[in-house]
Amino acid sequence: MKKKCILAALLAVMVGLSALIAVPTSADAKNIVKGDTPDNIRAVQTRLADLGYYKIRVDGIWGPKTLAAVKSFQRDYGLVVDGIVGSRTEKALGITLGGGSSTGSLSSSDLNLLARCVYAEARGEPYAGQVAVAAVVLNRVRSAKFPNTIAGVIYQPLAFTAVADGQINLSPNQNAYNAARDALNGTDPTNGCLYYYNPATATSKWIWSLKVELKIGKHNFARG
């Protein structure tokens, strides 16, 4: 009887300890260590799509296809195959992910510049088209093919007509600011496009070679 009591006491202690020790599970882990924000997920999906690992629509939603693409990338690049985008996977992808909401860390000068770009490039376009232009700028910031800042993307040589002709210096209206903020908060009518052009005025033969994903107002949008 005494032995049974001792065993029962030991069992109770073990159960109590197990309740105190948190055993991490896959459900406890973040898919993206810096945060599963739509912006971060789109950045990962876009880069994986560029590298041929992700072949469906860039939507900013973490799903089984995104997880499988991350694991395939990690396997090929000699990383731990856990499907989690930590610092090593982020570095191997060649992207810089945000640590929170886009607007939280954005300077007023960046917001103003993005709104000026929207106004100069897309005033008179439908509101969705203005958001789409801002989204293209942000998609380029996230892509390894382009500079990683808003100013770097907008002022990249020959990138935007509005810079070349000086319209980037016009004062944006409230619609342009609203469109810039919506894009920064994750709205992307283009689903990850990196290019847009007006077919009525475009003269570049190369831009015409891109597959048009959608048309909003006077602009065609393409991923490249």
LUMZA-760243 format. One line per field, with one value per residue: residue in three letters; x, y, z of N, C-alpha, C in turn. Coordinates in nm, 4 decimals. Example, Ala and Ser with C-alpha at 12.3 -4.5 7.8 and 13.67 -1.06 7.14 Angstrom:
2
rest: (ALA_SER);
n_u: (1.3190_1.2850);
n_v: (-0.5690_-0.2250);
n_w: (0.7800_0.7080);
ca_u: (1.2300_1.3670);
ca_v: (-0.4500_-0.1060);
ca_w: (0.7800_0.7140);
c_u: (1.3200_1.2900);
c_v: (-0.3300_0.0030);
c_w: (0.7800_0.7870);
# end
This chain:
224
rest: (MET_LYS_LYS_LYS_CYS_ILE_LEU_ALA_ALA_LEU_LEU_ALA_VAL_MET_VAL_GLY_LEU_SER_ALA_LEU_ILE_ALA_VAL_PRO_THR_SER_ALA_ASP_ALA_LYS_ASN_ILE_VAL_LYS_GLY_ASP_THR_PRO_ASP_ASN_ILE_ARG_ALA_VAL_GLN_THR_ARG_LEU_ALA_ASP_LEU_GLY_TYR_TYR_LYS_ILE_ARG_VAL_ASP_GLY_ILE_TRP_GLY_PRO_LYS_THR_LEU_ALA_ALA_VAL_LYS_SER_PHE_GLN_ARG_ASP_TYR_GLY_LEU_VAL_VAL_ASP_GLY_ILE_VAL_GLY_SER_ARG_THR_GLU_LYS_ALA_LEU_GLY_ILE_THR_LEU_GLY_GLY_GLY_SER_SER_THR_GLY_SER_LEU_SER_SER_SER_ASP_LEU_ASN_LEU_LEU_ALA_ARG_CYS_VAL_TYR_ALA_GLU_ALA_ARG_GLY_GLU_PRO_TYR_ALA_GLY_GLN_VAL_ALA_VAL_ALA_ALA_VAL_VAL_LEU_ASN_ARG_VAL_ARG_SER_ALA_LYS_PHE_PRO_ASN_THR_ILE_ALA_GLY_VAL_ILE_TYR_GLN_PRO_LEU_ALA_PHE_THR_ALA_VAL_ALA_ASP_GLY_GLN_ILE_ASN_LEU_SER_PRO_ASN_GLN_ASN_ALA_TYR_ASN_ALA_ALA_ARG_ASP_ALA_LEU_ASN_GLY_THR_ASP_PRO_THR_ASN_GLY_CYS_LEU_TYR_TYR_TYR_ASN_PRO_ALA_THR_ALA_THR_SER_LYS_TRP_ILE_TRP_SER_LEU_LYS_VAL_GLU_LEU_LYS_ILE_GLY_LYS_HIS_ASN_PHE_ALA_ARG_GLY);
n_u: (0.0827_0.1972_0.3956_0.2366_0.1175_0.3384_0.4152_0.1890_0.2062_0.4435_0.3671_0.1725_0.3302_0.4866_0.2921_0.2111_0.4452_0.4645_0.2548_0.3466_0.5601_0.6011_0.5571_0.6717_0.4801_0.3999_0.1900_0.2342_0.4411_0.5426_0.4701_0.6184_0.8849_0.9169_0.6591_0.3345_0.2236_0.0157_0.1763_0.4369_0.3958_0.3227_0.5647_0.7349_0.6031_0.6174_0.8935_0.9551_0.8051_0.9452_1.1706_1.0769_0.9520_0.6989_0.3872_0.1309_-0.1318_-0.0149_-0.1164_-0.0968_-0.1760_-0.1159_-0.0835_-0.1148_0.0251_0.2084_0.3575_0.4638_0.6218_0.8117_0.9409_1.0487_1.2282_1.3990_1.5042_1.6484_1.8390_1.9931_1.9030_1.7434_1.4656_1.1850_0.9740_0.9429_0.9905_1.2584_1.5439_1.7622_1.6456_1.5114_1.7328_1.8564_1.6630_1.6923_1.5522_1.4008_1.2138_0.9285_0.8835_0.6362_0.3263_0.2926_0.2616_0.3388_0.6203_0.6874_0.8229_0.7150_0.8066_0.8490_0.5855_0.4757_0.6267_0.5484_0.2760_0.3021_0.4082_0.1935_0.0022_0.1286_0.1637_-0.0849_-0.3105_-0.6492_-0.7042_-0.9062_-0.9864_-0.8974_-0.6999_-0.5133_-0.4367_-0.3249_-0.0970_0.0591_0.0908_0.2485_0.4910_0.5558_0.5690_0.7951_0.9839_0.9932_1.0911_1.3796_1.4841_1.4890_1.5678_1.5615_1.4102_1.1484_1.2121_1.4389_1.3317_1.1469_1.3100_1.4840_1.6842_1.5164_1.2879_1.0297_0.8082_0.7105_0.9122_1.1115_0.9946_0.9438_0.7010_0.6789_0.7204_0.4886_0.2174_0.0468_-0.3011_-0.5750_-0.6844_-0.4656_-0.2987_-0.4640_-0.4728_-0.2048_-0.1755_-0.3596_-0.2364_-0.0009_-0.1070_-0.1591_-0.3315_-0.3544_-0.4387_-0.3202_-0.2151_0.0599_0.2061_0.4829_0.5178_0.3734_0.1976_0.0916_-0.0772_-0.1374_0.0577_0.3046_0.6361_0.8410_0.9733_1.0302_0.8576_0.6172_0.6426_0.5794_0.3585_0.0279_-0.1412_-0.3668_-0.5970_-0.6459_-0.8298_-0.6494_-0.4152_-0.2036_-0.1103_0.1645_0.3537_0.6124);
n_v: (-0.1203_0.1202_0.1558_0.1886_0.4329_0.6010_0.5782_0.6843_0.9448_1.0297_1.0105_1.2081_1.4347_1.4299_1.4695_1.7233_1.8685_1.8326_1.9832_2.2341_2.2702_2.4030_2.2613_2.3212_2.3343_2.2753_2.4396_2.6462_2.7908_3.0691_3.1243_3.3094_3.4540_3.7276_3.8079_3.7253_3.9036_4.0399_4.1835_4.0801_3.8104_3.8291_3.9269_3.7091_3.5150_3.6381_3.6488_3.3745_3.2997_3.4335_3.2772_3.0393_2.8581_2.9000_2.8860_2.9798_3.2263_3.5309_3.6209_3.7069_3.5435_3.2902_2.9640_2.6050_2.5732_2.7822_2.7124_2.4654_2.5568_2.7147_2.5156_2.3567_2.5375_2.5762_2.3186_2.2914_2.4870_2.4119_2.4617_2.4441_2.2413_2.3468_2.5014_2.7512_3.0953_3.2227_3.4190_3.3163_3.1913_3.4099_3.5715_3.4056_3.4083_3.6626_3.8910_4.1606_4.1606_4.3157_4.4278_4.4637_4.6393_4.8106_5.0892_5.1622_5.1836_5.3572_5.6513_5.9965_6.1293_5.9224_5.8300_6.0608_6.0767_5.8429_5.8975_6.1210_5.9971_5.8327_6.0293_6.1702_5.9705_5.8488_6.0116_6.0890_5.8346_5.5385_5.4825_5.2317_5.1841_5.3747_5.2854_5.0507_5.1353_5.2378_4.9976_4.8517_4.9901_4.9234_4.6455_4.6233_4.7219_4.5070_4.3078_4.1274_4.2154_4.4860_4.8151_4.8414_5.0320_5.2809_5.5312_5.4586_5.2842_5.4511_5.6559_5.5187_5.5060_5.5803_5.4473_5.5543_5.7589_5.9962_6.0904_6.1503_6.3580_6.5472_6.5620_6.4302_6.6061_6.7424_6.8480_6.6101_6.5016_6.4341_6.1858_6.0536_6.0257_5.8603_5.6330_5.5565_5.4936_5.2808_5.0874_5.0509_4.9363_4.6853_4.6372_4.5184_4.5439_4.4337_4.1885_4.1300_4.2365_4.3798_4.5682_4.8302_4.9911_5.2352_5.1427_5.3098_5.4995_5.3857_5.3139_5.1357_4.8391_4.6182_4.6264_4.5684_4.3027_4.1689_3.9596_4.0505_4.0848_4.2059_4.4770_4.8063_5.0878_5.3018_5.1629_4.8792_4.5905_4.3950_4.1026_4.0411);
n_w: (0.0000_0.0830_-0.1136_-0.3389_-0.2829_-0.2867_-0.5568_-0.6798_-0.5898_-0.7097_-0.9779_-0.9888_-0.9465_-1.1785_-1.3766_-1.3069_-1.3608_-1.6361_-1.7220_-1.6685_-1.8376_-2.1470_-2.4497_-2.7622_-3.0608_-3.4078_-3.4534_-3.2783_-3.3877_-3.5895_-3.9334_-4.0750_-3.9279_-3.8691_-3.8816_-3.9979_-4.1980_-4.4623_-4.6446_-4.5980_-4.6605_-4.9293_-5.0278_-4.9872_-5.1442_-5.3971_-5.4448_-5.4400_-5.6589_-5.8597_-5.8599_-5.9463_-5.7762_-5.6765_-5.8141_-5.8405_-5.7916_-5.6517_-5.3452_-5.0849_-4.8814_-4.6504_-4.7353_-4.8091_-5.0524_-5.0531_-4.8268_-4.9137_-5.1249_-4.9914_-4.8414_-5.0461_-5.1590_-4.9379_-4.9136_-5.1524_-5.1182_-4.9082_-4.6493_-4.3215_-4.3423_-4.2650_-4.3356_-4.2322_-4.2491_-4.1452_-4.0330_-4.1820_-4.4055_-4.5112_-4.5788_-4.7688_-4.9665_-5.0498_-4.9744_-4.7832_-4.5091_-4.3533_-4.0136_-3.9080_-3.9456_-4.2589_-4.2640_-4.0140_-3.9869_-4.1820_-4.3187_-4.3247_-4.5471_-4.7304_-4.7677_-4.8796_-5.1170_-5.2482_-5.2848_-5.4509_-5.6753_-5.7490_-5.8087_-6.0183_-6.2108_-6.2407_-6.2087_-6.2732_-6.3479_-6.2699_-5.9208_-5.8289_-6.0127_-5.9402_-5.6867_-5.7741_-5.9159_-5.7047_-5.5694_-5.7493_-5.7279_-5.4614_-5.4832_-5.6371_-5.4560_-5.2820_-5.4414_-5.5502_-5.7839_-5.8016_-5.6570_-5.2942_-5.1610_-5.1432_-5.2554_-5.3998_-5.5923_-5.7307_-5.8277_-5.9849_-6.2738_-6.5772_-6.5032_-6.4408_-6.6182_-6.5132_-6.3499_-6.5299_-6.6807_-6.4915_-6.3569_-6.1187_-5.9183_-5.8715_-5.6586_-5.4697_-5.4651_-5.2320_-5.2990_-5.4123_-5.1898_-5.0337_-5.1946_-5.1904_-4.9187_-4.8952_-5.0560_-4.9106_-4.6862_-4.7731_-4.9889_-5.3138_-5.6218_-5.8447_-5.7919_-5.7472_-5.9614_-6.1450_-6.3359_-6.5357_-6.8029_-7.0455_-7.3201_-7.5288_-7.5425_-7.4951_-7.5974_-7.5815_-7.7036_-7.5539_-7.3285_-7.4443_-7.4884_-7.2604_-7.0724_-7.0361_-6.7386_-6.6303_-6.6940_-6.6009_-6.6186_-6.8266_-6.8166_-6.8670_-6.6820_-6.5750_-6.4743_-6.5466);
ca_u: (0.0000_0.2862_0.4597_0.1352_0.0985_0.4570_0.4056_0.0819_0.2555_0.5396_0.2913_0.1074_0.4336_0.5238_0.1823_0.2166_0.5579_0.4356_0.1617_0.4193_0.6570_0.5344_0.6234_0.6322_0.4269_0.3982_0.0843_0.2842_0.5418_0.4978_0.5170_0.7228_0.9267_0.8932_0.5158_0.2606_0.1437_-0.0048_0.2923_0.5465_0.3600_0.3347_0.7071_0.7870_0.5429_0.6694_1.0321_0.9499_0.7547_1.0572_1.2673_1.0125_0.9014_0.5581_0.3325_-0.0079_-0.1496_0.0381_-0.2379_-0.0744_-0.2385_-0.0309_-0.1567_-0.0298_0.1121_0.3183_0.4391_0.5371_0.7226_0.9185_1.0154_1.1264_1.3393_1.4924_1.5708_1.7445_1.9436_2.0657_1.8539_1.6545_1.3382_1.0770_0.8652_0.9351_1.0793_1.3375_1.6455_1.8459_1.5662_1.4905_1.8583_1.8777_1.5677_1.7373_1.4485_1.3983_1.0742_0.8931_0.8602_0.5005_0.2454_0.3713_0.2546_0.3986_0.7612_0.7070_0.8423_0.6208_0.8638_0.8226_0.4435_0.4567_0.6859_0.4625_0.1552_0.3395_0.4212_0.0574_-0.0626_0.1953_0.1514_-0.2179_-0.4256_-0.7479_-0.7354_-0.9956_-0.9163_-0.8278_-0.5798_-0.4171_-0.3836_-0.2430_0.0328_0.1327_0.1243_0.3614_0.6113_0.5862_0.6100_0.9349_1.0653_1.0076_1.1553_1.5266_1.5218_1.4834_1.6126_1.4758_1.3436_1.0525_1.2848_1.5268_1.2496_1.0879_1.4141_1.5705_1.6887_1.4254_1.1809_0.8994_0.7997_0.6842_1.0400_1.1832_0.9372_0.9306_0.5692_0.6912_0.7274_0.3556_0.1583_-0.0602_-0.4294_-0.6101_-0.7018_-0.3337_-0.2552_-0.5455_-0.4294_-0.0737_-0.1972_-0.4245_-0.1339_0.0887_-0.1797_-0.1697_-0.4198_-0.2804_-0.5277_-0.2435_-0.1703_0.2035_0.2695_0.6005_0.5232_0.2503_0.2225_-0.0232_-0.0532_-0.1565_0.1755_0.4292_0.7196_0.9392_0.9387_1.0404_0.7388_0.5093_0.6640_0.5336_0.2204_-0.0623_-0.2210_-0.4957_-0.6034_-0.7270_-0.8283_-0.5651_-0.2900_-0.1868_-0.0217_0.2334_0.4481_0.7484);
ca_v: (0.0000_0.2349_0.1717_0.2418_0.5739_0.6734_0.5826_0.7767_1.0799_1.0603_1.0310_1.3386_1.5364_1.4299_1.5309_1.8654_1.9253_1.8349_2.0928_2.3594_2.2800_2.4243_2.1922_2.3902_2.2547_2.3499_2.5414_2.7597_2.8634_3.1579_3.0889_3.4081_3.4942_3.8708_3.8336_3.6783_4.0119_4.0230_4.2355_3.9845_3.6886_3.8619_3.9384_3.5721_3.4509_3.7011_3.6041_3.2327_3.2936_3.4732_3.1670_2.9222_2.7651_2.9294_2.8963_3.0248_3.3702_3.5973_3.6732_3.7525_3.4494_3.1728_2.8400_2.4868_2.5909_2.8676_2.6308_2.3680_2.6294_2.7516_2.3935_2.3183_2.6322_2.5452_2.1917_2.3138_2.5799_2.3568_2.5181_2.3572_2.2332_2.3552_2.5830_2.8775_3.1966_3.2919_3.5094_3.2513_3.1745_3.5464_3.6141_3.3240_3.4564_3.7933_3.9906_4.2187_4.1614_4.4151_4.3739_4.4947_4.7004_4.8931_5.2307_5.1882_5.2189_5.4393_5.7928_6.0836_6.1617_5.8080_5.8336_6.1734_6.0427_5.7426_5.9679_6.2022_5.9059_5.7946_6.1459_6.2019_5.8607_5.7892_6.0982_6.0715_5.6914_5.4907_5.4725_5.1023_5.1991_5.4524_5.1922_4.9532_5.1979_5.2366_4.8580_4.8134_5.0458_4.8436_4.5120_4.6365_4.7340_4.3731_4.2181_4.1345_4.2717_4.6323_4.8730_4.7991_5.1446_5.3499_5.6324_5.3895_5.2329_5.5601_5.7334_5.4343_5.5660_5.5367_5.3619_5.6189_5.8769_6.1146_6.1410_6.2063_6.4850_6.6402_6.5626_6.3736_6.7184_6.8013_6.8205_6.5092_6.5289_6.3404_6.0532_5.9925_5.9843_5.7463_5.5171_5.5154_5.4286_5.1512_4.9941_5.0231_4.8495_4.5500_4.6227_4.5082_4.4984_4.3687_4.0564_4.1098_4.2847_4.4649_4.6637_4.8789_5.0861_5.2803_5.0939_5.4171_5.5873_5.3105_5.2989_5.0299_4.7081_4.5175_4.6273_4.5042_4.1578_4.1119_3.9096_4.1392_4.0120_4.2735_4.6152_4.8954_5.2170_5.3069_5.0925_4.7344_4.5499_4.2677_4.0586_4.0429);
ca_w: (0.0000_0.0929_-0.2433_-0.4304_-0.2504_-0.3351_-0.7035_-0.7153_-0.5637_-0.8149_-1.1007_-0.9789_-0.9645_-1.3200_-1.4511_-1.2794_-1.4336_-1.7794_-1.7480_-1.6596_-1.9467_-2.2761_-2.5589_-2.8849_-3.1698_-3.5334_-3.4460_-3.2028_-3.4645_-3.6957_-4.0672_-4.1008_-3.7942_-3.8517_-3.8812_-4.1152_-4.2551_-4.6070_-4.7163_-4.5873_-4.7345_-5.0722_-5.0606_-4.9958_-5.2618_-5.5194_-5.4655_-5.4749_-5.7968_-5.9448_-5.8643_-6.0042_-5.6751_-5.6469_-5.9490_-5.8416_-5.7737_-5.5323_-5.2829_-4.9486_-4.7870_-4.6278_-4.7568_-4.8298_-5.1689_-5.0091_-4.7373_-4.9948_-5.2026_-4.8987_-4.8087_-5.1649_-5.1663_-4.8294_-4.9465_-5.2607_-5.0763_-4.7942_-4.5238_-4.2439_-4.4145_-4.1672_-4.3886_-4.1584_-4.3047_-4.0452_-4.0865_-4.2831_-4.5276_-4.5630_-4.6418_-4.8883_-5.0670_-5.0968_-4.9493_-4.6495_-4.4660_-4.2527_-3.8804_-3.8642_-4.0504_-4.3501_-4.2316_-3.8835_-3.9958_-4.3008_-4.2910_-4.3950_-4.6779_-4.8180_-4.8017_-4.9702_-5.2460_-5.3122_-5.3278_-5.5669_-5.7894_-5.7873_-5.8705_-6.1446_-6.3065_-6.2557_-6.1826_-6.3791_-6.3597_-6.1635_-5.7926_-5.8247_-6.0938_-5.8630_-5.5865_-5.8466_-5.9442_-5.5784_-5.5393_-5.8353_-5.6647_-5.3418_-5.5289_-5.6796_-5.3350_-5.2237_-5.5371_-5.5571_-5.9135_-5.7960_-5.5293_-5.1827_-5.0957_-5.2293_-5.3320_-5.4941_-5.7026_-5.8089_-5.8960_-6.0680_-6.4075_-6.6837_-6.4506_-6.4440_-6.7049_-6.4320_-6.3000_-6.6449_-6.7281_-6.3804_-6.2925_-5.9845_-5.8230_-5.8519_-5.5272_-5.4820_-5.4014_-5.1248_-5.3581_-5.4286_-5.0562_-4.9937_-5.2738_-5.1382_-4.7888_-4.9175_-5.1051_-4.7986_-4.5927_-4.8276_-5.1043_-5.4400_-5.7301_-5.9524_-5.7480_-5.7548_-6.0857_-6.1316_-6.4467_-6.5968_-6.9120_-7.1237_-7.4562_-7.6275_-7.5477_-7.4722_-7.7168_-7.5589_-7.7603_-7.4480_-7.2431_-7.5185_-7.4897_-7.1341_-7.0681_-6.9623_-6.6399_-6.6178_-6.7413_-6.5175_-6.6848_-6.9447_-6.7925_-6.8634_-6.5733_-6.6050_-6.3717_-6.5993);
c_u: (0.0862_0.3524_0.3629_0.1144_0.2141_0.4520_0.3001_0.1276_0.3539_0.4695_0.2247_0.2071_0.4721_0.4181_0.1841_0.3285_0.5292_0.3401_0.2329_0.5137_0.5828_0.6155_0.5790_0.5819_0.4290_0.2939_0.1319_0.3772_0.4778_0.5493_0.6309_0.7594_0.8986_0.7448_0.4478_0.1676_0.1220_0.1139_0.4074_0.5192_0.3703_0.4814_0.7698_0.7338_0.6005_0.8107_1.0369_0.8989_0.8658_1.1549_1.2065_0.9566_0.7512_0.4894_0.1847_-0.0119_-0.0871_-0.0781_-0.2181_-0.1372_-0.1489_-0.1160_-0.0610_0.0654_0.2333_0.4136_0.5248_0.6492_0.8405_1.0046_1.1018_1.2482_1.4441_1.5710_1.6796_1.8614_2.0154_2.0270_1.7731_1.5172_1.2233_0.9589_0.8490_1.0359_1.1431_1.4462_1.7293_1.7710_1.5397_1.6150_1.8833_1.7841_1.6099_1.6342_1.4635_1.2532_1.0518_0.8664_0.7209_0.4229_0.3283_0.3733_0.3239_0.5419_0.7903_0.7230_0.7412_0.6728_0.8417_0.6766_0.4167_0.5101_0.6002_0.3343_0.1837_0.3532_0.2838_-0.0098_-0.0036_0.1703_0.0067_-0.3339_-0.5206_-0.7842_-0.8373_-0.9172_-0.8381_-0.6984_-0.4723_-0.3539_-0.2883_-0.1045_0.1184_0.1776_0.2421_0.4921_0.6522_0.6283_0.7552_1.0278_1.0928_1.0841_1.3068_1.5743_1.5382_1.5445_1.5136_1.4182_1.2480_1.1237_1.3745_1.4518_1.2020_1.1936_1.5139_1.5690_1.5954_1.3086_1.0425_0.9040_0.7845_0.8116_1.1142_1.1278_0.9069_0.7968_0.5714_0.6918_0.5939_0.3021_0.0430_-0.1890_-0.4603_-0.6290_-0.5696_-0.2795_-0.3329_-0.5016_-0.2959_-0.0901_-0.2622_-0.3241_-0.0396_0.0238_-0.2115_-0.2616_-0.3370_-0.3723_-0.4538_-0.1996_-0.0229_0.2730_0.3842_0.6071_0.3826_0.2874_0.0911_0.0004_-0.0698_-0.0322_0.3081_0.5055_0.8234_0.8917_0.9395_0.9130_0.6210_0.5235_0.6122_0.3879_0.1349_-0.1503_-0.3592_-0.4829_-0.6946_-0.7177_-0.7442_-0.4381_-0.3023_-0.0862_0.0363_0.3292_0.5913_0.8117);
c_v: (0.1253_0.2636_0.2332_0.3905_0.6581_0.6877_0.6820_0.9215_1.1236_1.0896_1.1677_1.4520_1.5479_1.4964_1.6815_1.9349_1.9366_1.9473_2.2272_2.3810_2.2921_2.3563_2.2564_2.2937_2.3389_2.4596_2.6657_2.8478_2.9547_3.1063_3.1801_3.4687_3.6421_3.9064_3.7926_3.7873_3.9865_4.0717_4.1363_3.8575_3.7129_3.8692_3.8005_3.5036_3.5058_3.6537_3.4568_3.2135_3.3311_3.3578_3.0370_2.8213_2.7814_2.9633_2.9352_3.1732_3.4194_3.6683_3.7212_3.6650_3.3264_3.0465_2.7252_2.5008_2.6783_2.7893_2.5322_2.4355_2.6689_2.6291_2.3478_2.4078_2.5994_2.4181_2.2136_2.4018_2.5353_2.4146_2.4141_2.3588_2.2290_2.4392_2.7158_2.9756_3.2743_3.3744_3.4451_3.2325_3.3096_3.5933_3.5372_3.3660_3.5915_3.9025_4.0451_4.2352_4.2663_4.3500_4.3999_4.5535_4.7965_5.0391_5.2634_5.2364_5.3122_5.5851_5.8747_6.1205_6.0480_5.8062_5.9445_6.1416_5.9421_5.8081_6.0565_6.1157_5.8650_5.9088_6.1744_6.0964_5.8218_5.8809_6.0900_5.9266_5.6523_5.4735_5.3416_5.1082_5.2788_5.3662_5.0932_5.0091_5.2010_5.0953_4.8100_4.8659_4.9593_4.7019_4.5144_4.6485_4.5958_4.2773_4.2380_4.1959_4.4237_4.6834_4.8415_4.9137_5.2102_5.4539_5.5682_5.3381_5.3472_5.6365_5.6470_5.4896_5.4981_5.4512_5.4236_5.7459_6.0043_6.1731_6.2117_6.3427_6.5841_6.6402_6.5017_6.4830_6.7890_6.7642_6.7223_6.5536_6.4199_6.1993_5.9806_5.9451_5.8601_5.6191_5.4642_5.4415_5.2917_5.0469_4.9550_4.9312_4.7126_4.5319_4.6222_4.4555_4.4218_4.2274_4.0313_4.1587_4.3811_4.5753_4.7103_4.9755_5.1216_5.2379_5.2010_5.5037_5.5128_5.2910_5.1878_4.8977_4.6009_4.5110_4.5596_4.3525_4.0894_4.0669_4.0020_4.0561_4.0737_4.4153_4.6934_5.0342_5.2112_5.2248_4.9406_4.7008_4.4123_4.2327_4.0648_3.9058);
c_w: (0.0000_-0.0411_-0.3440_-0.4071_-0.3027_-0.4861_-0.7487_-0.6972_-0.6718_-0.9471_-1.1014_-1.0012_-1.1114_-1.4070_-1.4317_-1.3546_-1.5813_-1.8148_-1.7471_-1.7761_-2.0788_-2.3849_-2.6889_-2.9894_-3.2951_-3.5305_-3.3719_-3.2857_-3.5677_-3.8289_-4.1093_-3.9663_-3.7675_-3.8535_-4.0099_-4.1688_-4.4035_-4.6890_-4.7149_-4.6670_-4.8840_-5.1145_-5.0774_-5.1212_-5.3921_-5.5490_-5.5045_-5.6176_-5.8956_-5.9649_-5.9163_-5.9051_-5.6500_-5.7776_-5.9532_-5.8077_-5.6433_-5.4646_-5.1396_-4.8425_-4.7741_-4.6387_-4.7824_-4.9482_-5.1333_-4.9193_-4.8162_-5.0743_-5.1143_-4.8668_-4.9263_-5.1804_-5.0605_-4.8592_-5.0504_-5.2181_-4.9482_-4.6596_-4.4467_-4.3087_-4.3136_-4.2166_-4.3201_-4.2174_-4.1901_-4.1120_-4.1964_-4.4146_-4.5929_-4.6389_-4.7712_-5.0015_-5.1245_-5.0793_-4.8080_-4.6092_-4.3587_-4.1190_-3.8282_-3.9776_-4.1336_-4.3081_-4.1006_-3.8928_-4.1134_-4.2616_-4.3711_-4.5334_-4.7783_-4.8627_-4.9025_-5.1092_-5.3204_-5.3632_-5.4491_-5.6918_-5.8411_-5.8627_-6.0083_-6.2515_-6.3356_-6.2210_-6.3030_-6.4038_-6.2524_-6.0334_-5.7818_-5.9042_-6.0228_-5.7531_-5.6540_-5.8785_-5.8177_-5.5438_-5.6241_-5.7758_-5.5457_-5.3786_-5.5751_-5.5587_-5.2764_-5.3141_-5.5375_-5.6884_-5.9097_-5.6659_-5.4178_-5.1009_-5.1949_-5.3159_-5.4369_-5.6155_-5.7920_-5.8885_-5.9729_-6.2113_-6.5069_-6.6341_-6.4657_-6.5282_-6.6237_-6.3720_-6.4133_-6.6866_-6.6156_-6.3095_-6.1527_-5.8783_-5.8026_-5.7138_-5.5416_-5.4151_-5.2985_-5.1777_-5.3713_-5.2937_-5.0100_-5.0666_-5.2232_-5.0057_-4.8057_-4.9650_-4.9921_-4.6959_-4.6530_-4.9456_-5.2329_-5.5493_-5.8395_-5.9184_-5.7779_-5.8800_-6.0562_-6.2373_-6.4837_-6.7079_-6.9796_-7.2687_-7.5633_-7.6431_-7.5347_-7.6028_-7.7022_-7.6179_-7.6517_-7.3637_-7.3125_-7.5204_-7.3630_-7.1430_-6.9817_-6.8695_-6.6224_-6.6698_-6.6486_-6.5787_-6.8110_-6.9326_-6.8038_-6.7543_-6.6041_-6.4921_-6.4208_-6.6003);
# end
